[in-house]
Amino acid sequence: MSTLRDLAEEHTQLRPADIDHLHRIAGDWQLLSDLSFADLLLWVPVDAEGSFLCVAQVRPTTAPTAYQDDQVGRIVGGPEVSHLDIAYGQGRIWREGDPVWYGDVPARHEAIPVRLRTADGESGEVIAVVGRDTNLSTARTPSQLELNYLTTADDLAQMIADGTFPPPRHAGETTSAPRVGDGLVRLDAGGKVTYASPNAQSAYRRLGYASHLGGEDLAELHRRLAGDPLEGTDAGNAILAALRGEAPPRREIDARGATMLTRALPLMPAGVPIGALVLVRDITEVRRRDRALITKDATIREIHHRVKNNLQTVAALLRLQARRVAMPEARVALEESVRRVASIALVHETLSMSSDEAVEFDGIVDRVASAATEVAATEQTVGMRRRGSFGVLPAEIATSLVMVLNELLLNAVEHGFPSTTEAPSAGPAPLAGTPSAPGSARPEADRVLPAVTGPGPVAAPLVVVSAHRFRKQLHVTVADNGRGLPAEFDAERGGRLGLQIVRALVTGELRGTIELRNGAEGGTEAVLVVPLARA
């Protein structure tokens, strides 16, 4: 199904500003639909013949719908849209006419012109029409709640026709909650409560106000109820701002262990401030769960911090033991274990500073690569570069992948470049993200390796780590420009512990594949494919 913007751009000559205004209406009109007990359909003219296209539709949550079928994308014309044509051409709300039938459902038609005010605040031209269609099959004498809903709906409908509804949305507000059914309070021009729904009364009772809200000065009541004086002042000022015709951001009030979310909207039909509409919602349980999640996140970060500390302690103990071992083979094995434990500690260190169970992996790769060049047993100075980005990875992938990369990088440095008595004349390329000389800063574009077709013969020993994502898979290549794999090399039967760890982690924990091969222009390549979507 095409979106509102797609339909408007394909079938109409509406400007981008017009379409943006229609989007704002469609984002906030559930309020009007619920207050009206009616379906709302957004119609735009599509030709000079008087045809209209439905680009959006919303059904009420307070009453049965008038339409069983979706109307979006439907183009209608002729007598069926005469009420839309009058509202669009004359710029007034149309309420005349007899009920119409949709199948066996009787419905009442209304048409509300949609205006977009000019930059200087003047009433602009009509750009669309909102059809308000009410299912009359359950018509009965309205209650006091329903009468207040309908009266408020008429005021908001007139504000749509004036171009003053919906109000601009504040930064960070992604929804229009609270909704009508959560709790509604209507104020007169002086800020006194003229009506409060039963749900609104219950929400204020949770805050400690047991009396009826009728006749109360709501701004002053908010100041008295709030446990925090500053919070109470902000909540009271929001009510006063709405009475002045402004649209303040939503506010929360905390009192007696309860939390209530409030949203104040000005009522200004025909540009005359007549009061305000205040929607309230008891969010005590929501905030309690939020606090529990914050506590849980802090606990998880602390656990990762302690795991990191424990791993570093283990690495330090292994390092001390290696210094006391006389056998060279045992010392090398302990030193390799130190590096493996330290690489895992890097992941937990990153997780301890994150608010979720995911890590930005590029920084970890850079640190592991830098460490590999420092501790590798080789006479040559090997440069490291990273091309592309690993992005953010889940912790369960990051922990195994960092061990794999640690082993591959060490193998590339130690076994890819034979011992030599003469160091290369050209210096190594710096690791991605590090300055080329003290006091100098490399541009961001220079921190990532430019595209290469293969390692190729270069003056300085070099290892390149490349990464890119494709179809929910992470493709990683560790390539060097060294001497390549020996002719008798068998990746499946290689006896080195490092390669055994790599194969076990890639095929087991990561559920991926790995291929070791000679590069097209020399050197060695290790190619990994790791699925990012877990079953």
N, C-alpha and C positions, 0 to 999 in steps of 0.2 A: 504494500500500500504506500502510495506517495505521501510525502509529508506536506504540511501546510505550505512551506516555502516552495517545494517542488511544484505543487499545483498552481500557486499564484504566479510563479515565474513562467510557467509553461502556457497558461491560459489568459493572463491579464497583463496590463501595462503598469501595474503598481510599482512604485518606487521602493528601493530598499528600506527607506524609513517607514513607509506605509506597512510593509510586510513585518518589520520589527514590531510595530505597534500591534498588529494583529497577533503576533506571537505573545506579546505581553498579556493581551486579553485572554487568549487561550490558556495561558499559564495561571490565570487567577479567576477564571469564570466559574469554577466549581462552586465558589461561594454564592454567586448569583443564581446558579442552577438550583442549589439546595434551598436557598431562601424563597425562590419562585415556585418550588415543587414542579419544575418544568424542564423539558429538554431544551438545550440551547444549540443552535446550528449557526455557523458563521458562513454567510453567503457573500460572494464577490461577483460583480457584473463581469460578463465575459464577452459581450458584443453589443452592438447598437440596437439589436432586436429585442432587448429586454430580458435576455436569458441570464441566469445566475448559477454559479458553481458553488457547491458546498465544500469548504476546505477544512472544516473542523466541526466536531460534535462532542457534546458532553451530556451525560444522563444524570438525573438527580439521584442522590442517595436517600432522599427524604420522601420519595413518592414513586409510583410506577412510571415507567417510560412510555412515551407516546409512540416510539419507533422500536420495533423488534429488530429491524435490519439497519445496518450501518449506512449512513447517508453520505459519508465523505466520498468525494469524487463524482457525485451525481450532478448533472446539469439539467435544469428545468427552465421552462419558459411558458409564455401565454398566461391564461387566467390563473393558473396555479400559483404564480408568483406576483400577482397584482399587488398584494400587500407589501412585498419586498420592494417593488418598483415605486410605490407611493412613499415609503419611508426613505428610500434612497434619493428620489427626485425632490421631495419636499423637505427633507431633513428633519422630520418629526416622528415621534413614536406613533405607530399605527395600532389601534386597539379595536377598530370597528369590525363588523362582520359576524356572521353566524358560525357556529362550530362546524368543523369539517370532519370527515371520517377517513381513517387510515385502516382499511380492512374493517374490522368490527370494533375499532377503538375510536370513540369521539374525542376530538381535540380542539382546543381554542388556540387560534393564531394570534401572535403579536409580532411586531417588527420594530427593532430598535436601530436607528442609524448609528454608525460608528464614525466618529470624527477624530482626526489627528490635529491637535492644536499646533499653531505655528510657533516658531522659535521665540517670538515676543509674547506668547501666552494668549494670543487671540484665537477665537473659535475658527477652526480650519474647515476644509471641505469634507464631505462625506466620502469615505473610501470603501465602506462595506456595510453590511446589515447583519445584525444578530436576530435570528428568528427564535422567539420564545414560544414553545408549543407545549401546552398543558394537557395531560391525559385527564379527561373528564369522567371516566368510567367509575371513579370512586368519589365523585363530588359529594360534599356534605357541608353542613354548617361549620365554618372554621372555628377553632378554639382561639383563646387569647394568644397562645404561642404562635399559631399559624397566622393570625392577623398581624402580629408584630413582624413575623418573617416577611409577609407579603408587602407590608408598608415599607420595610427596609429595602426589599428587592426593587420596589418602584423607584426609590431614591437612587439606588445604584444604577438602575437602568437609565434614568435621566442623566446621571453623571457620565455614562458611556456616550450618550447622545451629545453631551457637552464637551467630551474629550478630556474629562478629568478623572476617569477611572479606566484602567487600574492605576494606582500610584506607582512611582518608580520603585524598583526593588533595591534594597540595600545590599551592599557587598556581604557575601557569606550567607545570604538568605536564598536557599535553593527551592523552597517550597512555600506554600501559602498557609501551612498549618499554624495555629489550630483551625479546625473546621467548625461549621455551624453547629453540628450535633454535639461538639465537645462542650460548648457553653457560650451563650450570647447575652450581652448586656447592651442595652440601648440608652444613650444619654441625650438629654436636651441641650440646648445651646449654652446653658449655664453649668454643664458638667454633672447634673443630677441624674440619677438612675430613674428612667421611666419604665423600664422592663428588664427583668433578668430571667432567663430560662431556668428550669429546675436543675439542669446540669451545671449551670453557672453558680447557682446558689450552693450546690454541693461542693464545688471547687473552693469557694470562699470559706465554707464551713471547715474544710480541711486546714485552712490557714488560721483558723481560730475566730472567725466572725460568724456568730451563731444567729444574728438577727436577720430580718429580711432586708434585701438590698434596696428596695424601693425608696426613692427620695434621698439616698445617700450621695454625698459628694465623693465620687469615685477616686479622684486624684488625691484627696486628703485621706481617704480610707487606705489607699495603697501606701502612703507615707506612714500611717499608723501601724499597719500590719507587718511590714517588712522587718525582718530581724536585723538587717544591716541598714543603718540610716542612709548611707549613700545609695544603696540599691532602692530603698523606698523613695528617695528624692528623684532618681532617674525614672522609676515607674510612674510616679505622679506627674513628672514633667512630660512624659510621653502622652498621657491623657490630655494635658493642656495643649500640647502641640497639635493633636488631632482636632481639638475644638477650634483651633485657629485655622484649620484647613490644611495642615501639614500631614505628612504620612511618616510618623516616627518608626524606627526599627522595633522589632519585637523585644520584649523585656521579660525577665524572669523574676519572680518574687519568692523568696524563701522565708518561711515562718513556721515555727513549731514542728520542725522536721518534715514539712511538706513543701513542695515546689510547684508553682503555677506559672505557665507560659501565657503571656498576654500579647495581643496584637490589636492596636487601635487604628481605626480607619475613619477619616473625616466623612461626614455626610454633607454634601454641598450641591443639591439639585438646583439647576439653573444658576449656579455660582453663589448661592446664598448659604452660609454656614448655619445649619439647623441642629447640629449636635454631632455625635460620634457613635460609631459602632465598635464595641470591644468584644473580641473573641478570646475566650479563655480555655485553657486545657490543664488538667491536673497531670503533671509529668513526674510525680514523686518517684514512681517505680522506675521510670526511664532514667532519671538522674542517679538513682541508687545503683542501677546496673552499670551506668557509665563510670561511677566511682569504683565499682568492683573491678571493671575492666582496666581502669588506670592502675589500680593496685596490683592487678595480675601482671600487667605489662612491666611495671617497676620490678616485680618479683622475678620475672623471666630475665630481665636485663641483669639483675643482680646475680642470678644463677650463671648466666653466660660469663659475667665478670669473674666469678669464683672459679668456674671451669678453666678460664684462661689462666688465672693465677696458678691453679693446680698443675696445669700442663707446663707452664713455665718452670714450676718447681721440679717437676719430673725431668724436664730437659736439663735443668741445672745439675740435678743429681747424676744423670747419665753423663754429663760433661765432666763432672768430677771423677766419676768412675773411669772414664776413658783416659784421663790423665794418669791414673794409677796402674793401668793395664800395661804390661810389658810386651805382649804379643801384638804385632802390627795389625794382623787381621782382626783381632778383637777390638782394637782401638778404632779401626775404620768402621766396623759394624756399629759400635756405640755412637760414633760421630754421625753416621747416617740416621740412626734412630733419633738423635737430638734434632736434626733438621726436619725429620718427619713430624715429630711432636710439635716443634715450633711452627710449622706451616698450619697445622690444625688450630693452634692457639691464635693465629692471625684471624681466622674466621670468627672464633668466639669473642675476640677483642672487638671486631666490627659489630657483631650482634649485640654486644653489651652497650653500644652507643646508638643502637637503632630502636625504633618504637615498634617494629614488627619482626617477624621471623624471615627476613630477607636481607640480603647484603648487596651493596654496590661493589661488584667484583673486580672492576678495573684496578682500583687501588691495591687490592690484595695481590693481583697478578704482578703489578709493578714491584711490590715489595719482595715477593718470592723470587722474581727474576733477578733483582738486584742482589739478594742474598746468595743466589746460585753462583753468580760470578765471583763473589767474595770468598766463598768457602770451597769452591771446586778445586780438586787437586790437578791443576794444569799449569804449565809454565807460561802460557800465552794469556794475554788480556783479551777477553771476549766481550764484544758489545751486545747489548740487548735492545730490542725494539718491540713495541706492541702496535699492531695494526688493527683497526676496528675497535668495537666495544663489546664487552661481555654483557653489560647492562646489569640489572638487578636480578639476582638469582635467589631461589629459596635456600634456606639453610641446609636442608638435607642434600641438595645438589652441590652447594658451595663447599661443604666440608670434604666430600669425596673428590671433587674436581681439583681442589687446591693440592691435595696429595698427589694426584695424577700429574698435574703440571710441574710440581716440585721434582718428581722423579724424572720426567721427560727433559726438563731444563738441565738438571744435573748430568743426565746421560749425554745430552747434546754438547755440554761444555767439556766434560771429562773425556768422552770417547770420540767426539767428532773432530777434535783437533789434536794431532800428534805432537809430541814434545819437539821442541826446536831450540836450537842454540841462539837463534837470532830473532828477536821480536819484530813484528811488522813495523814498517816505517810509519804507516798511517795510524792514528789513534782510533780507538773504538767509538762507534756511534753511541751517544748517551741513551739511557733508558728513557722510555716515553714519560714525559712529564717532569724531567729533571733539567736544570739549566746546563748549558754547554760549558760554562766557565764561571768561576766565582764572581758574583756581582752582576751577572748577565741574566736576562730573562728571555726565554725562547717564546715566540708567538705561539698561541694555542694551536694554530694550524700545523706548526712544525713538531708538535709533541706526538703526533700519530704518524706511523710509518707510511709513506706514500706507496701507491700501488706498485707491486713488482710481479714479474712473471715467474720468478724462481730465484733462489739464492744467488746463483751465478758466481763466477770467480771474482772476488773483490780483494782489495789489499788487506783489509782487517778482518779477523774472524768475527762472525756475526750470527746471532740467533734471533729469529723473528717469530713472535707469537701473534697469530692472526685469529680473529673471531668474527662471526656474523651469524645472524639468526635467519632461518628460512623454514617456513611451514612448521612452526612450533618445534623446531629443532635448533640446537646450538651446534654450529660447525666450528671446530677449533683445529688449527694447524700449528705445529711447532716445527720450524724448518731451520736448518743451519747450512752454512756453506763450507762444511768440513770435508773430511775424506770419504764420507758415505759408509754404507753398510758393507761388511766383508762378504765375499762371495758365499761363504758357508753359513751365513747367518740364517737362523730359523726362528721367526718371531714366536711360533707356538711352542717351541721346545727350549727357548732361551733359559738358561739356568740362573741368571742373575736375579737376586731378590727384588730389585727395583722393578724390573719388567714383570715379574710375577705379581707384585702389588698392583701395578698399572692394569694388567689384564683382569685381575680379580675385581678391582673397583669399577672399571669401565663396564664390564659385562654383567657384574652383579649389582652393586649399589646404584650405578648410574643407568643401567639397562640400555647401554649404548654399544657402539662398535669402535674399534681402533684398528688402524692399518699403519704398519711401519714399512717405508719404502725409500728407495733412492730417488732424489730429486731429478727432474728432467735436465737440469744444468749442473748437476753435482750436488753433493751434500746429502743430508738425510731429512726425510719428512715423516712426522707422526701425525696422522689425520684422525680426529675424533668426531663422532656424531653422537650427540647426547639429546634424547627427547626431553622437552621442557614440560610437557603435559603428562602428569602422572595418572595412572588408571585408578 
